[in-house]
């Protein structure tokens, strides 16, 4: 999980630096809800965004909740146009939650390793 989290952060930052910045239009939003490990509901929103590259129209899904017809600043990979994120999700501010997740996972890893070492020595 830690590796996946770090990879997600690095790829988002890389897309923000090297991707093509443009404006798309929100077409529709859907939500997914599930219960976390404590049984509390967690809802995540995804929005289909329409945008044009050259003369081709593309529709891709990004995370976030946007009103239909709203203009959304996005970044896409010019080599793989289906890789799209909102500009918010490619900057340091948008990735704060991911950084917190990495910190928590690292703390769990350190605690687990120290527990195993202390248990082994005992």
Secondary structure as UniProt FT lines:
FT   HELIX           2..18
FT   STRAND          20..35
FT   TURN            37..38
FT   STRAND          41..53
FT   TURN            54..55
FT   STRAND          56..63
FT   TURN            68..69
FT   STRAND          71..77
FT   TURN            78..79
FT   STRAND          80..86
FT   HELIX           87..90
FT   HELIX           93..95
FT   HELIX           96..121
//
